[in-house]
C-alpha cells in the first residue's frame, strides 16, 4: 500500500480542485458504463486543462477483453488524429500512413505532433490501470495518471506491479519512454461504490449465472490512512 500522504502536502488547494473536477468527469463515464452493464470504470484524457478524449469499459458489449477505459480513450484520440486504432498494430499504421513517402511528410508531421501531445497529457481514471493498460500508457508516453480505487489483483502502477517505472537497466534505451507520475485515492469511495453496485447485478452472459438476489449493497467504504503515492 502507498505510503505518501494524500493529498500531497505540496499541492495547492486550487490544484486539488482541478484534479477532483476531472476525476468527477471520469466518475461520470464510469456511471454510464454501469448503466450499460459494463464494469464501471471510466476515464478522461486531459491536455492543457481541456478534456481531449473520454473512455469507459466496453468489454462486455464488444466481446473484447482489451476494451478497457484507457484503451478506448486513447483509441478515440488517436483515430481522430489520422491514425488507425491501437488494435491495428504498428505495421499496419506504417504501411497505410505514408511512412517512407516524401509526399506525405506534412501528414506525418501532423501525426507526430498529435502523438507528442500525449507526453503532456494527464489521464484521470476511476480505478488503477491494470498491467496491460499501465504498459500502454508508458508506451504512448503519458505524463501523469490520477486514479480512484486501487486494483489489488491486476494493478500496474503499484497495486501489483510498478509498470509505470522503468527498470534501471532499461533507462538508457532510446526505445523506452520515461516513467510517468501516479497519484491514487482520488474519489476512491465513489469508484468503489460503483463497482459494488455492478457486482450486485445479474450477468446474463455468464456461463453459469449466480443468484445474487440475497446480496446486500454495502454503502460504507473503509478508511485507509495512506491513500496516495507519487512517483
C-alpha positions as CSV (number, residue, x, y, z in Angstrom):
1,X,0.0,0.0,0.0
2,X,1.3,3.5,-0.8
3,X,3.0,5.4,2.0
4,X,2.8,9.0,0.9
5,X,0.0,11.1,2.5
6,X,-2.9,12.3,0.4
7,X,-3.3,14.9,-0.7
8,X,0.3,15.8,-1.4
9,X,1.5,18.5,1.0
10,X,3.0,20.4,-1.9
11,X,-0.3,20.5,-3.8
12,X,-2.2,23.7,-3.7
13,X,-6.0,23.9,-2.9
14,X,-6.5,25.1,-6.5
15,X,-4.7,22.2,-8.0
16,X,-6.7,19.7,-5.9
17,X,-10.0,21.3,-7.0
18,X,-8.9,21.0,-10.7
19,X,-7.9,17.3,-10.2
20,X,-11.1,16.5,-8.4
21,X,-13.2,18.1,-11.2
22,X,-11.6,15.9,-13.8
23,X,-12.0,12.9,-11.6
24,X,-15.7,13.6,-11.4
25,X,-15.8,13.6,-15.2
26,X,-14.2,10.1,-15.0
27,X,-16.7,9.0,-12.4
28,X,-19.5,10.2,-14.8
29,X,-18.1,7.9,-17.5
30,X,-18.0,5.0,-15.1
31,X,-21.6,5.7,-14.3
32,X,-22.5,5.4,-18.0
33,X,-20.6,2.1,-18.1
34,X,-22.6,0.8,-15.2
35,X,-25.9,1.8,-16.9
36,X,-24.8,-0.2,-19.9
37,X,-23.9,-3.4,-17.8
38,X,-20.2,-2.8,-18.2
39,X,-17.7,-2.9,-15.3
40,X,-17.9,0.8,-14.1
41,X,-14.5,2.2,-14.9
42,X,-14.3,5.5,-16.7
43,X,-11.5,7.9,-17.6
44,X,-10.8,11.3,-19.3
45,X,-7.6,12.3,-21.1
46,X,-6.6,15.9,-20.4
47,X,-4.3,18.3,-22.2
48,X,-3.8,21.9,-21.1
49,X,-6.7,21.6,-18.7
50,X,-9.0,20.5,-21.5
51,X,-10.6,17.1,-21.9
52,X,-9.5,15.8,-25.3
53,X,-10.9,12.2,-25.0
54,X,-13.1,10.1,-22.8
55,X,-13.4,6.4,-22.3
56,X,-15.3,3.7,-20.4
57,X,-15.1,0.0,-20.2
58,X,-16.6,-1.8,-23.1
59,X,-15.5,-5.4,-22.8
60,X,-19.0,-6.9,-22.4
61,X,-20.7,-5.2,-25.4
62,X,-17.7,-5.6,-27.7
63,X,-16.8,-9.2,-26.5
64,X,-13.2,-7.8,-26.5
65,X,-11.2,-8.2,-23.3
66,X,-8.9,-5.2,-24.2
67,X,-11.7,-2.7,-24.3
68,X,-10.7,-1.1,-21.1
69,X,-11.5,2.6,-20.4
70,X,-7.9,3.7,-21.0
71,X,-7.7,1.8,-24.4
72,X,-11.0,3.3,-25.5
73,X,-9.9,6.9,-24.6
74,X,-6.6,6.5,-26.4
75,X,-8.2,4.9,-29.4
76,X,-10.7,7.7,-29.7
77,X,-8.0,10.3,-29.6
78,X,-5.7,8.5,-32.0
79,X,-8.4,7.7,-34.6
80,X,-9.5,11.4,-34.6
81,X,-5.9,12.4,-35.5
82,X,-5.4,10.4,-38.6
83,X,-4.2,7.1,-37.2
84,X,-5.6,3.6,-37.2
85,X,-6.7,2.5,-33.8
86,X,-4.2,0.9,-31.4
87,X,-5.6,-2.5,-32.3
88,X,-4.4,-2.1,-35.9
89,X,-0.8,-2.5,-34.9
90,X,2.3,-0.6,-35.8
91,X,2.9,-2.5,-39.0
92,X,-0.5,-1.5,-40.5
93,X,-0.1,2.1,-39.3
94,X,3.3,2.4,-41.0
95,X,2.0,0.8,-44.2
96,X,-1.1,2.9,-44.6
97,X,0.1,6.3,-43.2
98,X,2.7,7.0,-45.9
99,X,5.8,6.2,-43.9
100,X,8.7,6.4,-46.3
101,X,6.7,8.6,-48.8
102,X,8.0,12.1,-49.0
103,X,4.7,13.4,-50.4
104,X,3.1,12.6,-47.0
105,X,5.7,14.4,-44.9
106,X,3.2,17.1,-43.8
107,X,0.7,14.4,-42.8
108,X,3.3,12.5,-40.9
109,X,4.4,15.7,-39.1
110,X,0.8,16.4,-38.0
111,X,0.5,12.8,-36.7
112,X,3.8,13.1,-34.8
113,X,2.6,16.3,-33.2
114,X,-0.6,14.6,-32.2
115,X,1.3,11.8,-30.5
116,X,3.7,14.3,-29.0
117,X,0.7,15.9,-27.2
118,X,0.3,12.7,-25.2
119,X,3.6,13.4,-23.5
120,X,1.9,16.4,-21.9
121,X,-1.4,14.7,-21.1
122,X,-2.8,13.6,-17.8
123,X,-5.2,10.6,-17.5
124,X,-7.8,10.5,-14.8
125,X,-9.3,7.1,-14.3
126,X,-11.6,5.7,-11.6
127,X,-9.6,2.5,-11.0
128,X,-5.9,2.0,-11.0
129,X,-4.8,0.9,-14.5
130,X,-4.2,-2.8,-14.9
131,X,-0.9,-4.2,-16.0
132,X,-1.9,-4.1,-19.7
133,X,-3.1,-0.5,-19.6
134,X,-0.2,0.7,-17.5
135,X,2.1,-0.6,-20.1
136,X,0.2,1.0,-22.9
137,X,0.3,4.4,-21.1
138,X,4.0,4.2,-20.8
139,X,4.4,3.2,-24.5
140,X,2.4,6.3,-25.6
141,X,4.4,8.5,-23.3
142,X,1.7,9.7,-20.9
143,X,2.8,12.3,-18.4
144,X,0.7,11.6,-15.3
145,X,-2.1,9.3,-14.1
146,X,-4.6,10.1,-11.3
147,X,-6.8,7.2,-10.2
148,X,-9.5,6.4,-7.6
149,X,-9.6,2.9,-6.3
150,X,-6.6,0.5,-6.1
151,X,-6.6,-2.5,-8.3
152,X,-5.4,-5.2,-5.9
153,X,-5.4,-8.0,-8.4
154,X,-4.1,-6.5,-11.6
155,X,-2.8,-3.1,-10.7
156,X,0.1,-2.0,-12.9
157,X,1.0,1.3,-11.2
158,X,1.8,0.0,-7.7
159,X,-1.1,-2.2,-6.8
160,X,0.7,-5.4,-8.1
161,X,3.5,-4.3,-10.4
162,X,5.3,-0.9,-11.0
163,X,4.9,-0.9,-14.8
164,X,5.0,2.9,-14.8
165,X,8.6,2.7,-13.6
166,X,11.4,1.6,-15.9
167,X,13.9,-0.8,-14.6
168,X,17.4,0.8,-14.2
169,X,18.9,-1.4,-16.9
170,X,16.4,0.0,-19.4
171,X,16.5,3.6,-18.6
172,X,19.3,4.3,-21.2
173,X,17.4,2.6,-24.0
174,X,16.2,5.1,-26.6
175,X,13.2,2.9,-27.4
176,X,11.9,3.2,-23.9
177,X,9.6,6.0,-22.8
178,X,10.2,7.6,-19.4
179,X,8.4,7.0,-16.1
180,X,5.1,8.7,-15.5
181,X,3.8,10.1,-12.3
182,X,1.0,8.4,-10.5
183,X,-1.4,9.5,-7.7
184,X,-4.1,7.3,-6.3
185,X,-7.1,7.6,-4.0
186,X,-9.0,10.4,-5.8
187,X,-12.8,10.0,-5.2
188,X,-11.9,6.5,-4.1
189,X,-15.2,5.9,-2.3
190,X,-17.3,6.9,-5.3
191,X,-15.3,4.5,-7.5
192,X,-15.6,1.6,-5.1
193,X,-19.4,2.1,-4.6
194,X,-19.9,2.0,-8.4
195,X,-18.0,-1.3,-8.5
196,X,-20.1,-2.7,-5.7
197,X,-23.3,-1.8,-7.5
198,X,-22.0,-3.6,-10.6
199,X,-21.3,-6.8,-8.8
200,X,-24.8,-6.9,-7.4
201,X,-26.2,-7.0,-10.9
202,X,-27.0,-10.3,-12.7
203,X,-24.7,-11.2,-15.5
204,X,-26.8,-12.7,-18.2
205,X,-23.8,-13.6,-20.3
206,X,-22.1,-15.7,-17.5
207,X,-21.9,-19.5,-18.4
208,X,-23.4,-20.3,-15.1
209,X,-25.2,-17.3,-13.7
210,X,-25.1,-16.8,-10.0
211,X,-28.1,-15.9,-7.9
212,X,-27.3,-12.5,-6.5
213,X,-30.7,-11.9,-5.0
214,X,-29.5,-12.2,-1.5
215,X,-26.6,-9.9,-1.8
216,X,-26.9,-6.6,0.1
217,X,-25.3,-3.4,-1.1
218,X,-22.8,-2.0,1.5
219,X,-22.6,1.8,1.2
220,X,-19.7,2.0,3.7
221,X,-16.2,2.2,2.4
222,X,-13.4,1.6,5.0
223,X,-11.0,4.4,5.5
224,X,-7.3,3.9,4.9
225,X,-4.6,6.2,6.3
226,X,-2.3,6.3,3.3
227,X,-4.3,6.6,0.1
228,X,-1.9,8.1,-2.4
229,X,1.5,7.8,-3.8
230,X,3.5,9.9,-6.2
231,X,6.4,8.8,-8.3
